[in-house]
Amino acid sequence: MKFRDDVKKIKALADENRLAIMLLLQGGEKCGCILLEELNITQPTLSHHMRLLCDSGLVTGRKEGKWMRYSISPEGAVAFRKMIESYVRYDVSGTECVTDCAACGCSQHWPE
């Protein structure tokens, strides 16, 4: 298993500022200057948080002039969701599902 990579992704979200950043990015790509204003943090602090989020694969960044623009990585979000699902499967019926519950779509394991 790739526990080290999984821990890196989980730690990326284990901070209130990074969670706030993820919520802000749900509305689409944002310039670092907008994130600074919304979060009321310093530029070095924002850079630290964005480095962790980008390194985790959840966020991508692109340079535009002197500013960075950030967005949620669709691929990173899907990979993160699959990673979390692999750890928190729960069988509510008392029997084990022998397949990937998210893939098989059985509602008793993954209620909508």
Chimera marker file (.cmm) of the C-alpha trace (Angstrom):
<marker_set name="trace">
<marker id="1" x="0.000" y="0.000" z="0.000" r="1" g="1" b="0" radius="0.5"/>
<marker id="2" x="1.033" y="3.577" z="-0.488" r="1" g="1" b="0" radius="0.5"/>
<marker id="3" x="0.386" y="4.859" z="3.028" r="1" g="1" b="0" radius="0.5"/>
<marker id="4" x="2.968" y="7.641" z="2.770" r="1" g="1" b="0" radius="0.5"/>
<marker id="5" x="1.232" y="9.169" z="-0.273" r="1" g="1" b="0" radius="0.5"/>
<marker id="6" x="-2.167" y="8.785" z="1.358" r="1" g="1" b="0" radius="0.5"/>
<marker id="7" x="-0.993" y="10.514" z="4.537" r="1" g="1" b="0" radius="0.5"/>
<marker id="8" x="0.358" y="13.398" z="2.450" r="1" g="1" b="0" radius="0.5"/>
<marker id="9" x="-3.067" y="13.886" z="0.878" r="1" g="1" b="0" radius="0.5"/>
<marker id="10" x="-4.917" y="13.648" z="4.186" r="1" g="1" b="0" radius="0.5"/>
<marker id="11" x="-2.535" y="16.091" z="5.883" r="1" g="1" b="0" radius="0.5"/>
<marker id="12" x="-3.093" y="18.551" z="3.053" r="1" g="1" b="0" radius="0.5"/>
<marker id="13" x="-6.679" y="18.966" z="4.239" r="1" g="1" b="0" radius="0.5"/>
<marker id="14" x="-5.928" y="18.821" z="7.973" r="1" g="1" b="0" radius="0.5"/>
<marker id="15" x="-5.843" y="22.595" z="8.392" r="1" g="1" b="0" radius="0.5"/>
<marker id="16" x="-8.674" y="25.111" z="8.608" r="1" g="1" b="0" radius="0.5"/>
<marker id="17" x="-7.054" y="27.519" z="6.135" r="1" g="1" b="0" radius="0.5"/>
<marker id="18" x="-6.542" y="24.771" z="3.559" r="1" g="1" b="0" radius="0.5"/>
<marker id="19" x="-10.135" y="23.619" z="3.993" r="1" g="1" b="0" radius="0.5"/>
<marker id="20" x="-11.253" y="27.231" z="3.461" r="1" g="1" b="0" radius="0.5"/>
<marker id="21" x="-9.091" y="27.406" z="0.324" r="1" g="1" b="0" radius="0.5"/>
<marker id="22" x="-10.717" y="24.247" z="-1.031" r="1" g="1" b="0" radius="0.5"/>
<marker id="23" x="-14.169" y="25.751" z="-0.457" r="1" g="1" b="0" radius="0.5"/>
<marker id="24" x="-13.153" y="28.967" z="-2.210" r="1" g="1" b="0" radius="0.5"/>
<marker id="25" x="-11.810" y="27.018" z="-5.173" r="1" g="1" b="0" radius="0.5"/>
<marker id="26" x="-15.075" y="25.116" z="-5.595" r="1" g="1" b="0" radius="0.5"/>
<marker id="27" x="-16.388" y="28.197" z="-7.395" r="1" g="1" b="0" radius="0.5"/>
<marker id="28" x="-13.638" y="27.904" z="-10.001" r="1" g="1" b="0" radius="0.5"/>
<marker id="29" x="-10.107" y="29.137" z="-10.556" r="1" g="1" b="0" radius="0.5"/>
<marker id="30" x="-8.943" y="31.916" z="-8.228" r="1" g="1" b="0" radius="0.5"/>
<marker id="31" x="-5.972" y="34.230" z="-8.261" r="1" g="1" b="0" radius="0.5"/>
<marker id="32" x="-3.701" y="34.073" z="-5.220" r="1" g="1" b="0" radius="0.5"/>
<marker id="33" x="-4.530" y="37.731" z="-4.552" r="1" g="1" b="0" radius="0.5"/>
<marker id="34" x="-8.217" y="36.834" z="-4.136" r="1" g="1" b="0" radius="0.5"/>
<marker id="35" x="-7.358" y="34.001" z="-1.750" r="1" g="1" b="0" radius="0.5"/>
<marker id="36" x="-5.187" y="36.397" z="0.268" r="1" g="1" b="0" radius="0.5"/>
<marker id="37" x="-8.065" y="38.852" z="0.614" r="1" g="1" b="0" radius="0.5"/>
<marker id="38" x="-10.643" y="36.214" z="1.490" r="1" g="1" b="0" radius="0.5"/>
<marker id="39" x="-8.496" y="34.461" z="4.092" r="1" g="1" b="0" radius="0.5"/>
<marker id="40" x="-6.777" y="37.494" z="5.586" r="1" g="1" b="0" radius="0.5"/>
<marker id="41" x="-3.392" y="35.730" z="5.693" r="1" g="1" b="0" radius="0.5"/>
<marker id="42" x="0.077" y="36.750" z="4.550" r="1" g="1" b="0" radius="0.5"/>
<marker id="43" x="1.532" y="35.867" z="1.160" r="1" g="1" b="0" radius="0.5"/>
<marker id="44" x="4.184" y="33.501" z="2.649" r="1" g="1" b="0" radius="0.5"/>
<marker id="45" x="1.446" y="31.688" z="4.580" r="1" g="1" b="0" radius="0.5"/>
<marker id="46" x="-0.658" y="31.341" z="1.431" r="1" g="1" b="0" radius="0.5"/>
<marker id="47" x="2.371" y="30.026" z="-0.475" r="1" g="1" b="0" radius="0.5"/>
<marker id="48" x="2.943" y="27.395" z="2.215" r="1" g="1" b="0" radius="0.5"/>
<marker id="49" x="-0.674" y="26.221" z="2.114" r="1" g="1" b="0" radius="0.5"/>
<marker id="50" x="-0.794" y="26.194" z="-1.674" r="1" g="1" b="0" radius="0.5"/>
<marker id="51" x="2.449" y="24.209" z="-1.895" r="1" g="1" b="0" radius="0.5"/>
<marker id="52" x="0.952" y="21.502" z="0.345" r="1" g="1" b="0" radius="0.5"/>
<marker id="53" x="-2.318" y="21.418" z="-1.599" r="1" g="1" b="0" radius="0.5"/>
<marker id="54" x="-0.516" y="21.310" z="-4.954" r="1" g="1" b="0" radius="0.5"/>
<marker id="55" x="1.939" y="18.636" z="-3.754" r="1" g="1" b="0" radius="0.5"/>
<marker id="56" x="-1.013" y="16.507" z="-2.642" r="1" g="1" b="0" radius="0.5"/>
<marker id="57" x="-2.468" y="16.646" z="-6.154" r="1" g="1" b="0" radius="0.5"/>
<marker id="58" x="-5.742" y="18.216" z="-5.001" r="1" g="1" b="0" radius="0.5"/>
<marker id="59" x="-4.967" y="21.654" z="-6.463" r="1" g="1" b="0" radius="0.5"/>
<marker id="60" x="-3.173" y="22.836" z="-9.576" r="1" g="1" b="0" radius="0.5"/>
<marker id="61" x="-1.548" y="26.203" z="-10.075" r="1" g="1" b="0" radius="0.5"/>
<marker id="62" x="-0.534" y="28.200" z="-13.112" r="1" g="1" b="0" radius="0.5"/>
<marker id="63" x="1.452" y="31.381" z="-13.302" r="1" g="1" b="0" radius="0.5"/>
<marker id="64" x="-0.154" y="34.410" z="-14.911" r="1" g="1" b="0" radius="0.5"/>
<marker id="65" x="2.109" y="37.447" z="-14.842" r="1" g="1" b="0" radius="0.5"/>
<marker id="66" x="3.343" y="37.882" z="-11.291" r="1" g="1" b="0" radius="0.5"/>
<marker id="67" x="0.388" y="36.011" z="-9.771" r="1" g="1" b="0" radius="0.5"/>
<marker id="68" x="-0.516" y="32.360" z="-9.451" r="1" g="1" b="0" radius="0.5"/>
<marker id="69" x="-3.990" y="31.136" z="-10.303" r="1" g="1" b="0" radius="0.5"/>
<marker id="70" x="-5.240" y="28.031" z="-8.508" r="1" g="1" b="0" radius="0.5"/>
<marker id="71" x="-7.989" y="25.507" z="-9.159" r="1" g="1" b="0" radius="0.5"/>
<marker id="72" x="-9.121" y="22.143" z="-7.875" r="1" g="1" b="0" radius="0.5"/>
<marker id="73" x="-7.629" y="19.308" z="-9.880" r="1" g="1" b="0" radius="0.5"/>
<marker id="74" x="-10.469" y="17.113" z="-11.177" r="1" g="1" b="0" radius="0.5"/>
<marker id="75" x="-8.121" y="14.130" z="-11.364" r="1" g="1" b="0" radius="0.5"/>
<marker id="76" x="-6.783" y="14.831" z="-7.879" r="1" g="1" b="0" radius="0.5"/>
<marker id="77" x="-10.288" y="15.122" z="-6.437" r="1" g="1" b="0" radius="0.5"/>
<marker id="78" x="-11.330" y="11.776" z="-7.948" r="1" g="1" b="0" radius="0.5"/>
<marker id="79" x="-8.140" y="10.096" z="-6.711" r="1" g="1" b="0" radius="0.5"/>
<marker id="80" x="-8.651" y="11.545" z="-3.224" r="1" g="1" b="0" radius="0.5"/>
<marker id="81" x="-12.269" y="10.351" z="-3.096" r="1" g="1" b="0" radius="0.5"/>
<marker id="82" x="-11.235" y="6.839" z="-4.143" r="1" g="1" b="0" radius="0.5"/>
<marker id="83" x="-8.432" y="6.837" z="-1.580" r="1" g="1" b="0" radius="0.5"/>
<marker id="84" x="-10.798" y="7.858" z="1.236" r="1" g="1" b="0" radius="0.5"/>
<marker id="85" x="-13.397" y="5.291" z="0.139" r="1" g="1" b="0" radius="0.5"/>
<marker id="86" x="-10.758" y="2.575" z="0.341" r="1" g="1" b="0" radius="0.5"/>
<marker id="87" x="-10.341" y="3.303" z="4.061" r="1" g="1" b="0" radius="0.5"/>
<marker id="88" x="-13.914" y="4.023" z="5.148" r="1" g="1" b="0" radius="0.5"/>
<marker id="89" x="-15.972" y="1.286" z="3.597" r="1" g="1" b="0" radius="0.5"/>
<marker id="90" x="-18.753" y="0.332" z="5.920" r="1" g="1" b="0" radius="0.5"/>
<marker id="91" x="-21.043" y="-2.633" z="5.631" r="1" g="1" b="0" radius="0.5"/>
<marker id="92" x="-24.374" y="-1.697" z="7.222" r="1" g="1" b="0" radius="0.5"/>
<marker id="93" x="-25.941" y="-5.104" z="6.612" r="1" g="1" b="0" radius="0.5"/>
<marker id="94" x="-23.445" y="-7.041" z="8.730" r="1" g="1" b="0" radius="0.5"/>
<marker id="95" x="-22.084" y="-8.954" z="5.754" r="1" g="1" b="0" radius="0.5"/>
<marker id="96" x="-19.029" y="-8.077" z="3.770" r="1" g="1" b="0" radius="0.5"/>
<marker id="97" x="-19.341" y="-6.925" z="0.204" r="1" g="1" b="0" radius="0.5"/>
<marker id="98" x="-16.869" y="-8.855" z="-1.908" r="1" g="1" b="0" radius="0.5"/>
<marker id="99" x="-16.769" y="-6.141" z="-4.553" r="1" g="1" b="0" radius="0.5"/>
<marker id="100" x="-15.940" y="-2.473" z="-4.571" r="1" g="1" b="0" radius="0.5"/>
<marker id="101" x="-19.200" y="-1.082" z="-3.157" r="1" g="1" b="0" radius="0.5"/>
<marker id="102" x="-18.770" y="2.284" z="-4.865" r="1" g="1" b="0" radius="0.5"/>
<marker id="103" x="-18.425" y="0.500" z="-8.196" r="1" g="1" b="0" radius="0.5"/>
<marker id="104" x="-21.180" y="-2.080" z="-7.715" r="1" g="1" b="0" radius="0.5"/>
<marker id="105" x="-23.650" y="0.601" z="-6.611" r="1" g="1" b="0" radius="0.5"/>
<marker id="106" x="-25.341" y="-1.477" z="-3.932" r="1" g="1" b="0" radius="0.5"/>
<marker id="107" x="-27.371" y="1.008" z="-1.935" r="1" g="1" b="0" radius="0.5"/>
<marker id="108" x="-27.095" y="-0.897" z="1.326" r="1" g="1" b="0" radius="0.5"/>
<marker id="109" x="-23.365" y="-0.201" z="1.398" r="1" g="1" b="0" radius="0.5"/>
<marker id="110" x="-23.288" y="3.268" z="-0.115" r="1" g="1" b="0" radius="0.5"/>
<marker id="111" x="-26.578" y="5.074" z="0.569" r="1" g="1" b="0" radius="0.5"/>
<marker id="112" x="-27.279" y="8.051" z="-1.653" r="1" g="1" b="0" radius="0.5"/>
<link id1="1" id2="2" r="1" g="1" b="0" radius="0.2"/>
<link id1="2" id2="3" r="1" g="1" b="0" radius="0.2"/>
<link id1="3" id2="4" r="1" g="1" b="0" radius="0.2"/>
<link id1="4" id2="5" r="1" g="1" b="0" radius="0.2"/>
<link id1="5" id2="6" r="1" g="1" b="0" radius="0.2"/>
<link id1="6" id2="7" r="1" g="1" b="0" radius="0.2"/>
<link id1="7" id2="8" r="1" g="1" b="0" radius="0.2"/>
<link id1="8" id2="9" r="1" g="1" b="0" radius="0.2"/>
<link id1="9" id2="10" r="1" g="1" b="0" radius="0.2"/>
<link id1="10" id2="11" r="1" g="1" b="0" radius="0.2"/>
<link id1="11" id2="12" r="1" g="1" b="0" radius="0.2"/>
<link id1="12" id2="13" r="1" g="1" b="0" radius="0.2"/>
<link id1="13" id2="14" r="1" g="1" b="0" radius="0.2"/>
<link id1="14" id2="15" r="1" g="1" b="0" radius="0.2"/>
<link id1="15" id2="16" r="1" g="1" b="0" radius="0.2"/>
<link id1="16" id2="17" r="1" g="1" b="0" radius="0.2"/>
<link id1="17" id2="18" r="1" g="1" b="0" radius="0.2"/>
<link id1="18" id2="19" r="1" g="1" b="0" radius="0.2"/>
<link id1="19" id2="20" r="1" g="1" b="0" radius="0.2"/>
<link id1="20" id2="21" r="1" g="1" b="0" radius="0.2"/>
<link id1="21" id2="22" r="1" g="1" b="0" radius="0.2"/>
<link id1="22" id2="23" r="1" g="1" b="0" radius="0.2"/>
<link id1="23" id2="24" r="1" g="1" b="0" radius="0.2"/>
<link id1="24" id2="25" r="1" g="1" b="0" radius="0.2"/>
<link id1="25" id2="26" r="1" g="1" b="0" radius="0.2"/>
<link id1="26" id2="27" r="1" g="1" b="0" radius="0.2"/>
<link id1="27" id2="28" r="1" g="1" b="0" radius="0.2"/>
<link id1="28" id2="29" r="1" g="1" b="0" radius="0.2"/>
<link id1="29" id2="30" r="1" g="1" b="0" radius="0.2"/>
<link id1="30" id2="31" r="1" g="1" b="0" radius="0.2"/>
<link id1="31" id2="32" r="1" g="1" b="0" radius="0.2"/>
<link id1="32" id2="33" r="1" g="1" b="0" radius="0.2"/>
<link id1="33" id2="34" r="1" g="1" b="0" radius="0.2"/>
<link id1="34" id2="35" r="1" g="1" b="0" radius="0.2"/>
<link id1="35" id2="36" r="1" g="1" b="0" radius="0.2"/>
<link id1="36" id2="37" r="1" g="1" b="0" radius="0.2"/>
<link id1="37" id2="38" r="1" g="1" b="0" radius="0.2"/>
<link id1="38" id2="39" r="1" g="1" b="0" radius="0.2"/>
<link id1="39" id2="40" r="1" g="1" b="0" radius="0.2"/>
<link id1="40" id2="41" r="1" g="1" b="0" radius="0.2"/>
<link id1="41" id2="42" r="1" g="1" b="0" radius="0.2"/>
<link id1="42" id2="43" r="1" g="1" b="0" radius="0.2"/>
<link id1="43" id2="44" r="1" g="1" b="0" radius="0.2"/>
<link id1="44" id2="45" r="1" g="1" b="0" radius="0.2"/>
<link id1="45" id2="46" r="1" g="1" b="0" radius="0.2"/>
<link id1="46" id2="47" r="1" g="1" b="0" radius="0.2"/>
<link id1="47" id2="48" r="1" g="1" b="0" radius="0.2"/>
<link id1="48" id2="49" r="1" g="1" b="0" radius="0.2"/>
<link id1="49" id2="50" r="1" g="1" b="0" radius="0.2"/>
<link id1="50" id2="51" r="1" g="1" b="0" radius="0.2"/>
<link id1="51" id2="52" r="1" g="1" b="0" radius="0.2"/>
<link id1="52" id2="53" r="1" g="1" b="0" radius="0.2"/>
<link id1="53" id2="54" r="1" g="1" b="0" radius="0.2"/>
<link id1="54" id2="55" r="1" g="1" b="0" radius="0.2"/>
<link id1="55" id2="56" r="1" g="1" b="0" radius="0.2"/>
<link id1="56" id2="57" r="1" g="1" b="0" radius="0.2"/>
<link id1="57" id2="58" r="1" g="1" b="0" radius="0.2"/>
<link id1="58" id2="59" r="1" g="1" b="0" radius="0.2"/>
<link id1="59" id2="60" r="1" g="1" b="0" radius="0.2"/>
<link id1="60" id2="61" r="1" g="1" b="0" radius="0.2"/>
<link id1="61" id2="62" r="1" g="1" b="0" radius="0.2"/>
<link id1="62" id2="63" r="1" g="1" b="0" radius="0.2"/>
<link id1="63" id2="64" r="1" g="1" b="0" radius="0.2"/>
<link id1="64" id2="65" r="1" g="1" b="0" radius="0.2"/>
<link id1="65" id2="66" r="1" g="1" b="0" radius="0.2"/>
<link id1="66" id2="67" r="1" g="1" b="0" radius="0.2"/>
<link id1="67" id2="68" r="1" g="1" b="0" radius="0.2"/>
<link id1="68" id2="69" r="1" g="1" b="0" radius="0.2"/>
<link id1="69" id2="70" r="1" g="1" b="0" radius="0.2"/>
<link id1="70" id2="71" r="1" g="1" b="0" radius="0.2"/>
<link id1="71" id2="72" r="1" g="1" b="0" radius="0.2"/>
<link id1="72" id2="73" r="1" g="1" b="0" radius="0.2"/>
<link id1="73" id2="74" r="1" g="1" b="0" radius="0.2"/>
<link id1="74" id2="75" r="1" g="1" b="0" radius="0.2"/>
<link id1="75" id2="76" r="1" g="1" b="0" radius="0.2"/>
<link id1="76" id2="77" r="1" g="1" b="0" radius="0.2"/>
<link id1="77" id2="78" r="1" g="1" b="0" radius="0.2"/>
<link id1="78" id2="79" r="1" g="1" b="0" radius="0.2"/>
<link id1="79" id2="80" r="1" g="1" b="0" radius="0.2"/>
<link id1="80" id2="81" r="1" g="1" b="0" radius="0.2"/>
<link id1="81" id2="82" r="1" g="1" b="0" radius="0.2"/>
<link id1="82" id2="83" r="1" g="1" b="0" radius="0.2"/>
<link id1="83" id2="84" r="1" g="1" b="0" radius="0.2"/>
<link id1="84" id2="85" r="1" g="1" b="0" radius="0.2"/>
<link id1="85" id2="86" r="1" g="1" b="0" radius="0.2"/>
<link id1="86" id2="87" r="1" g="1" b="0" radius="0.2"/>
<link id1="87" id2="88" r="1" g="1" b="0" radius="0.2"/>
<link id1="88" id2="89" r="1" g="1" b="0" radius="0.2"/>
<link id1="89" id2="90" r="1" g="1" b="0" radius="0.2"/>
<link id1="90" id2="91" r="1" g="1" b="0" radius="0.2"/>
<link id1="91" id2="92" r="1" g="1" b="0" radius="0.2"/>
<link id1="92" id2="93" r="1" g="1" b="0" radius="0.2"/>
<link id1="93" id2="94" r="1" g="1" b="0" radius="0.2"/>
<link id1="94" id2="95" r="1" g="1" b="0" radius="0.2"/>
<link id1="95" id2="96" r="1" g="1" b="0" radius="0.2"/>
<link id1="96" id2="97" r="1" g="1" b="0" radius="0.2"/>
<link id1="97" id2="98" r="1" g="1" b="0" radius="0.2"/>
<link id1="98" id2="99" r="1" g="1" b="0" radius="0.2"/>
<link id1="99" id2="100" r="1" g="1" b="0" radius="0.2"/>
<link id1="100" id2="101" r="1" g="1" b="0" radius="0.2"/>
<link id1="101" id2="102" r="1" g="1" b="0" radius="0.2"/>
<link id1="102" id2="103" r="1" g="1" b="0" radius="0.2"/>
<link id1="103" id2="104" r="1" g="1" b="0" radius="0.2"/>
<link id1="104" id2="105" r="1" g="1" b="0" radius="0.2"/>
<link id1="105" id2="106" r="1" g="1" b="0" radius="0.2"/>
<link id1="106" id2="107" r="1" g="1" b="0" radius="0.2"/>
<link id1="107" id2="108" r="1" g="1" b="0" radius="0.2"/>
<link id1="108" id2="109" r="1" g="1" b="0" radius="0.2"/>
<link id1="109" id2="110" r="1" g="1" b="0" radius="0.2"/>
<link id1="110" id2="111" r="1" g="1" b="0" radius="0.2"/>
<link id1="111" id2="112" r="1" g="1" b="0" radius="0.2"/>
</marker_set>
